[in-house]
């Protein structure tokens, strides 16, 4: 693929899959502390051995056989608590461009490694993301933004959120039994979601790292349908971790971990995550119908309901998509009235869809003018985002306020800003994540749906309303729902059976 075609694909391909992959890196590095399953015995966080001195851990991060980054974790006593600082440095190849990203997390935990507060920072060039939070009872209070733009959101917790750096202390000196299981509640700051996970002691086995042989325990778990594996030595220290699509983390030291990064000369992750199809399509952006055979869903625990809603129909492994009518006429006038509150989730602000932000609301009013037809307003908002946001891969948690400020981003940034502008205009809207066709492959992509009496697809990255039939919606909702896509990456297989360019009236 030449450079011109790669530039053209910037309009199509977003960093959604990258964000999900970063979530998996976070799971491996942070390894949120395992609370023992009470079915086996009653072990609680107070059993973690006390840390009296500063402890450092360094990890090398590999994508298949190429080193792409490293992480470092420092645990320091802080009165009756601990201060944990974690930093991840990654050097990506995205569409032929070297992209450096740094994430850092500062957490305060108690002696059982129960999370009390945190601050997450992500830097990737022109875009920066900051979020902080603290635990109050059964809730997590989240703050995003600074100064007048600071917003607070409350997230209900399913159980005590525990930071992962206590894993070594938990296992240190503790005998393990094959078949034994542990349960913990993962809180991921990048998706603002909590998830219960069970890890099982699978086997004892030898492990070779840098020509040194270790006796280890292999621990396994499954998250979002993807297997994660950890190898621990007899002291409870994690020596190696393995995720999906060739992601591997290996214990290192301060001298070796930062060395020999590939400087962007690594696998292109967009290409790795995409799905090849034998049947090639011409003028895919003009397709109004598409029929595909879908394989790879078995044992992923993926919710198939969304495949059988709206313009999509899924039965016996066959997916049919027909685009919505082009002659759009909304069934209501602005503002949208919702006495049943059915659309409440799609009208309210979220931590990264800041539809109540002053700047977002002012821009929405400026674009809409005096127009009261929601279909016309939606079209104007989409056109503004398409024309004013530079198409460029971005590694970050998408934030509508940041996109309005920087005017740069991939499909995630386009989708999150359009969703915020629609909600600020009192039009129910939601983010969608799925697949879109380009150059013989289906790539993971993000777009928007607006409720205009029925849900209508909109793609501000491609300037399509409705979107072409190659847009395959897999999930809709916030980042916590989008993480479900992880179950499909590397497993989903598609075969084009039929397609059409019929005009839709």
JOFEN-V131168 format. One record per pair of residues at least 4 apart in sequence whose ideal C-beta (glycine too) atoms are under 6 Angstrom apart, sorted by the first residue. I is the first residue (numbers start at 1). J is the second residue. D is the distance in whole Angstrom. If there is no record, write none. Layout:
i->I j->J d->D
i->I j->J d->D
This chain:
i->1 j->5 d->5
i->1 j->6 d->6
i->6 j->95 d->5
i->6 j->96 d->5
i->9 j->13 d->5
i->9 j->438 d->6
i->10 j->391 d->5
i->11 j->391 d->5
i->12 j->438 d->4
i->13 j->270 d->5
i->13 j->443 d->5
i->14 j->410 d->4
i->14 j->411 d->3
i->14 j->412 d->5
i->14 j->445 d->5
i->14 j->446 d->5
i->15 j->19 d->6
i->15 j->393 d->6
i->15 j->394 d->6
i->15 j->395 d->6
i->15 j->410 d->5
i->15 j->412 d->6
i->16 j->412 d->5
i->16 j->433 d->6
i->16 j->444 d->5
i->16 j->446 d->5
i->17 j->273 d->4
i->17 j->444 d->4
i->18 j->395 d->6
i->20 j->485 d->6
i->20 j->486 d->5
i->23 j->188 d->6
i->23 j->190 d->6
i->23 j->483 d->6
i->24 j->243 d->5
i->26 j->30 d->5
i->26 j->188 d->6
i->28 j->241 d->5
i->28 j->243 d->6
i->28 j->249 d->5
i->29 j->71 d->5
i->30 j->164 d->4
i->31 j->164 d->4
i->31 j->167 d->5
i->32 j->162 d->6
i->32 j->164 d->4
i->32 j->184 d->5
i->32 j->186 d->5
i->33 j->113 d->5
i->33 j->162 d->4
i->33 j->164 d->6
i->33 j->166 d->4
i->33 j->167 d->6
i->33 j->184 d->6
i->34 j->182 d->4
i->34 j->184 d->5
i->34 j->199 d->6
i->35 j->183 d->6
i->35 j->184 d->5
i->36 j->43 d->4
i->36 j->182 d->5
i->37 j->181 d->5
i->37 j->182 d->6
i->37 j->183 d->5
i->43 j->47 d->5
i->45 j->112 d->3
i->46 j->112 d->5
i->48 j->112 d->6
i->48 j->166 d->5
i->48 j->169 d->4
i->48 j->170 d->5
i->49 j->169 d->5
i->49 j->172 d->6
i->51 j->75 d->6
i->54 j->76 d->5
i->55 j->75 d->5
i->56 j->74 d->5
i->57 j->73 d->4
i->58 j->72 d->5
i->58 j->252 d->5
i->58 j->253 d->5
i->58 j->254 d->6
i->58 j->257 d->4
i->59 j->71 d->5
i->59 j->249 d->5
i->60 j->67 d->6
i->60 j->70 d->5
i->60 j->250 d->5
i->60 j->252 d->5
i->60 j->257 d->5
i->61 j->68 d->6
i->61 j->69 d->4
i->61 j->70 d->6
i->61 j->249 d->6
i->62 j->67 d->5
i->62 j->248 d->4
i->63 j->68 d->5
i->63 j->246 d->6
i->63 j->266 d->6
i->63 j->267 d->6
i->64 j->246 d->4
i->66 j->262 d->5
i->66 j->266 d->5
i->67 j->260 d->6
i->68 j->90 d->6
i->68 j->91 d->6
i->68 j->266 d->5
i->69 j->89 d->5
i->69 j->90 d->4
i->69 j->91 d->6
i->70 j->89 d->6
i->70 j->257 d->4
i->70 j->258 d->6
i->71 j->88 d->5
i->72 j->87 d->5
i->73 j->86 d->5
i->73 j->165 d->5
i->74 j->85 d->5
i->75 j->82 d->6
i->75 j->84 d->5
i->75 j->165 d->6
i->76 j->83 d->5
i->78 j->82 d->6
i->78 j->83 d->4
i->81 j->108 d->5
i->81 j->110 d->6
i->82 j->109 d->5
i->84 j->107 d->4
i->84 j->163 d->6
i->84 j->165 d->5
i->85 j->106 d->5
i->86 j->105 d->5
i->87 j->104 d->5
i->88 j->103 d->5
i->89 j->102 d->5
i->90 j->101 d->5
i->91 j->100 d->6
i->91 j->261 d->5
i->91 j->264 d->6
i->92 j->99 d->5
i->93 j->264 d->5
i->93 j->266 d->5
i->93 j->268 d->5
i->94 j->99 d->5
i->94 j->393 d->4
i->95 j->393 d->6
i->98 j->264 d->2
i->99 j->395 d->6
i->101 j->124 d->4
i->101 j->395 d->4
i->102 j->123 d->5
i->103 j->122 d->5
i->104 j->121 d->5
i->105 j->120 d->5
i->106 j->119 d->5
i->107 j->118 d->4
i->107 j->163 d->5
i->108 j->116 d->5
i->108 j->117 d->5
i->109 j->113 d->5
i->109 j->115 d->6
i->109 j->163 d->5
i->110 j->114 d->5
i->113 j->162 d->5
i->113 j->163 d->5
i->113 j->166 d->3
i->114 j->160 d->5
i->114 j->162 d->6
i->115 j->135 d->6
i->115 j->161 d->4
i->115 j->163 d->5
i->116 j->135 d->6
i->117 j->134 d->4
i->118 j->133 d->6
i->119 j->132 d->4
i->120 j->131 d->5
i->120 j->189 d->4
i->121 j->130 d->5
i->122 j->129 d->4
i->122 j->396 d->5
i->123 j->128 d->5
i->124 j->395 d->4
i->124 j->396 d->5
i->126 j->406 d->5
i->126 j->408 d->6
i->127 j->394 d->5
i->127 j->396 d->5
i->127 j->406 d->6
i->129 j->396 d->5
i->129 j->397 d->5
i->131 j->144 d->5
i->131 j->189 d->6
i->132 j->143 d->5
i->133 j->140 d->5
i->133 j->142 d->5
i->134 j->141 d->5
i->135 j->140 d->6
i->136 j->141 d->6
i->138 j->157 d->5
i->139 j->154 d->5
i->139 j->156 d->6
i->140 j->155 d->4
i->140 j->157 d->6
i->141 j->154 d->6
i->142 j->153 d->5
i->142 j->351 d->6
i->143 j->150 d->6
i->143 j->152 d->5
i->144 j->151 d->5
i->144 j->351 d->5
i->145 j->149 d->4
i->145 j->150 d->4
i->145 j->151 d->5
i->146 j->150 d->6
i->153 j->351 d->5
i->155 j->192 d->6
i->157 j->194 d->6
i->158 j->185 d->6
i->158 j->194 d->5
i->159 j->185 d->4
i->161 j->185 d->6
i->161 j->187 d->4
i->162 j->184 d->6
i->166 j->170 d->6
i->168 j->172 d->6
i->168 j->236 d->5
i->168 j->237 d->5
i->171 j->236 d->3
i->172 j->235 d->6
i->172 j->236 d->4
i->176 j->201 d->5
i->176 j->217 d->5
i->178 j->201 d->6
i->180 j->201 d->5
i->181 j->198 d->5
i->181 j->200 d->5
i->182 j->199 d->5
i->183 j->198 d->5
i->184 j->197 d->6
i->185 j->194 d->6
i->185 j->196 d->6
i->186 j->195 d->5
i->186 j->197 d->6
i->187 j->194 d->5
i->188 j->193 d->6
i->190 j->397 d->5
i->191 j->479 d->4
i->191 j->480 d->5
i->191 j->483 d->5
i->192 j->351 d->6
i->193 j->480 d->3
i->197 j->221 d->6
i->197 j->223 d->6
i->199 j->219 d->5
i->199 j->221 d->4
i->200 j->220 d->6
i->201 j->217 d->6
i->201 j->219 d->6
i->202 j->218 d->5
i->202 j->220 d->5
i->203 j->218 d->5
i->204 j->217 d->6
i->205 j->218 d->6
i->206 j->213 d->6
i->207 j->214 d->5
i->207 j->216 d->5
i->207 j->231 d->5
i->208 j->213 d->5
i->214 j->233 d->6
i->214 j->239 d->6
i->216 j->231 d->4
i->216 j->233 d->6
i->217 j->232 d->5
i->218 j->231 d->6
i->219 j->230 d->4
i->220 j->229 d->5
i->221 j->228 d->5
i->222 j->227 d->5
i->224 j->486 d->4
i->224 j->487 d->5
i->225 j->300 d->4
i->225 j->301 d->5
i->225 j->487 d->3
i->226 j->244 d->4
i->226 j->486 d->6
i->228 j->243 d->6
i->229 j->242 d->4
i->230 j->238 d->6
i->230 j->241 d->5
i->231 j->239 d->5
i->231 j->240 d->4
i->232 j->236 d->6
i->232 j->238 d->6
i->233 j->237 d->5
i->233 j->239 d->6
i->239 j->251 d->5
i->240 j->250 d->5
i->241 j->249 d->4
i->242 j->248 d->5
i->243 j->247 d->4
i->244 j->490 d->6
i->245 j->490 d->5
i->252 j->256 d->5
i->252 j->257 d->4
i->262 j->266 d->5
i->267 j->272 d->5
i->273 j->444 d->6
i->273 j->489 d->6
i->274 j->441 d->4
i->274 j->443 d->5
i->275 j->442 d->4
i->275 j->492 d->6
i->275 j->494 d->5
i->276 j->441 d->5
i->277 j->494 d->5
i->277 j->496 d->5
i->279 j->496 d->4
i->280 j->440 d->5
i->281 j->437 d->6
i->284 j->437 d->5
i->284 j->470 d->5
i->285 j->468 d->5
i->286 j->501 d->5
i->287 j->468 d->5
i->287 j->469 d->4
i->287 j->470 d->6
i->287 j->499 d->6
i->288 j->323 d->5
i->288 j->469 d->6
i->288 j->500 d->6
i->288 j->502 d->5
i->288 j->504 d->5
i->289 j->322 d->5
i->289 j->469 d->5
i->289 j->500 d->4
i->290 j->321 d->5
i->290 j->469 d->4
i->290 j->499 d->5
i->291 j->320 d->5
i->291 j->497 d->5
i->291 j->498 d->4
i->292 j->319 d->5
i->292 j->494 d->5
i->292 j->496 d->6
i->293 j->495 d->4
i->293 j->497 d->6
i->294 j->317 d->6
i->294 j->319 d->5
i->295 j->493 d->4
i->296 j->491 d->4
i->296 j->492 d->4
i->296 j->493 d->5
i->297 j->302 d->6
i->300 j->487 d->4
i->302 j->487 d->5
i->307 j->312 d->6
i->307 j->314 d->4
i->308 j->314 d->5
i->310 j->455 d->5
i->311 j->321 d->6
i->311 j->322 d->6
i->311 j->324 d->6
i->312 j->321 d->5
i->313 j->320 d->5
i->314 j->319 d->5
i->321 j->469 d->5
i->323 j->466 d->5
i->323 j->469 d->5
i->323 j->504 d->6
i->324 j->456 d->6
i->324 j->466 d->4
i->325 j->504 d->6
i->326 j->504 d->5
i->328 j->375 d->4
i->330 j->373 d->6
i->330 j->374 d->4
i->330 j->375 d->4
i->330 j->452 d->4
i->330 j->453 d->6
i->331 j->453 d->3
i->332 j->336 d->6
i->333 j->372 d->5
i->334 j->372 d->5
i->334 j->374 d->5
i->334 j->426 d->6
i->335 j->426 d->4
i->336 j->426 d->5
i->338 j->343 d->5
i->343 j->347 d->6
i->343 j->428 d->4
i->346 j->428 d->4
i->346 j->429 d->6
i->346 j->430 d->5
i->347 j->423 d->6
i->347 j->428 d->5
i->349 j->354 d->6
i->349 j->355 d->5
i->349 j->356 d->4
i->350 j->478 d->6
i->352 j->398 d->6
i->352 j->399 d->5
i->353 j->400 d->5
i->353 j->416 d->6
i->353 j->419 d->5
i->353 j->420 d->5
i->354 j->360 d->6
i->354 j->400 d->5
i->354 j->401 d->5
i->355 j->360 d->6
i->355 j->420 d->5
i->355 j->423 d->4
i->355 j->424 d->4
i->357 j->401 d->5
i->359 j->404 d->6
i->360 j->400 d->6
i->360 j->420 d->5
i->360 j->424 d->5
i->361 j->424 d->5
i->364 j->421 d->5
i->364 j->424 d->4
i->364 j->425 d->5
i->367 j->380 d->5
i->367 j->381 d->6
i->367 j->384 d->5
i->368 j->377 d->5
i->368 j->425 d->6
i->371 j->376 d->5
i->371 j->377 d->5
i->374 j->378 d->6
i->374 j->427 d->5
i->374 j->452 d->5
i->375 j->452 d->5
i->377 j->425 d->5
i->378 j->450 d->5
i->379 j->465 d->6
i->381 j->421 d->5
i->382 j->418 d->6
i->382 j->458 d->5
i->382 j->460 d->5
i->382 j->465 d->6
i->384 j->388 d->6
i->385 j->389 d->5
i->385 j->414 d->6
i->385 j->417 d->5
i->385 j->418 d->5
i->385 j->460 d->4
i->386 j->460 d->5
i->386 j->463 d->4
i->388 j->407 d->6
i->389 j->407 d->5
i->389 j->409 d->6
i->389 j->414 d->6
i->390 j->408 d->4
i->392 j->408 d->5
i->393 j->410 d->5
i->394 j->409 d->5
i->394 j->410 d->5
i->398 j->412 d->4
i->398 j->413 d->5
i->398 j->416 d->4
i->400 j->416 d->5
i->400 j->417 d->5
i->400 j->420 d->4
i->402 j->406 d->6
i->403 j->409 d->5
i->403 j->413 d->4
i->403 j->417 d->4
i->409 j->413 d->2
i->411 j->415 d->6
i->411 j->445 d->5
i->411 j->446 d->4
i->411 j->461 d->5
i->412 j->446 d->5
i->414 j->460 d->4
i->414 j->461 d->4
i->415 j->431 d->5
i->415 j->446 d->4
i->415 j->447 d->5
i->415 j->448 d->5
i->418 j->448 d->5
i->418 j->460 d->4
i->419 j->429 d->5
i->419 j->431 d->5
i->419 j->448 d->5
i->422 j->427 d->4
i->422 j->429 d->4
i->422 j->450 d->5
i->423 j->429 d->5
i->427 j->450 d->5
i->428 j->451 d->4
i->429 j->448 d->6
i->429 j->450 d->5
i->430 j->449 d->5
i->430 j->476 d->5
i->432 j->447 d->5
i->432 j->449 d->6
i->432 j->473 d->5
i->432 j->476 d->5
i->433 j->446 d->5
i->433 j->475 d->5
i->433 j->482 d->5
i->433 j->485 d->6
i->434 j->472 d->5
i->434 j->473 d->4
i->434 j->474 d->4
i->435 j->442 d->4
i->435 j->472 d->4
i->436 j->445 d->4
i->436 j->470 d->6
i->436 j->471 d->5
i->437 j->442 d->5
i->437 j->470 d->4
i->438 j->443 d->6
i->442 j->494 d->6
i->447 j->459 d->4
i->448 j->458 d->5
i->449 j->455 d->5
i->449 j->457 d->6
i->450 j->456 d->6
i->450 j->458 d->6
i->451 j->455 d->6
i->452 j->456 d->5
i->456 j->466 d->6
i->457 j->466 d->5
i->457 j->467 d->4
i->458 j->465 d->5
i->459 j->464 d->4
i->459 j->467 d->5
i->467 j->471 d->4
i->474 j->485 d->6
i->475 j->481 d->5
i->475 j->482 d->6
i->475 j->484 d->5
i->477 j->481 d->3
i->488 j->492 d->4
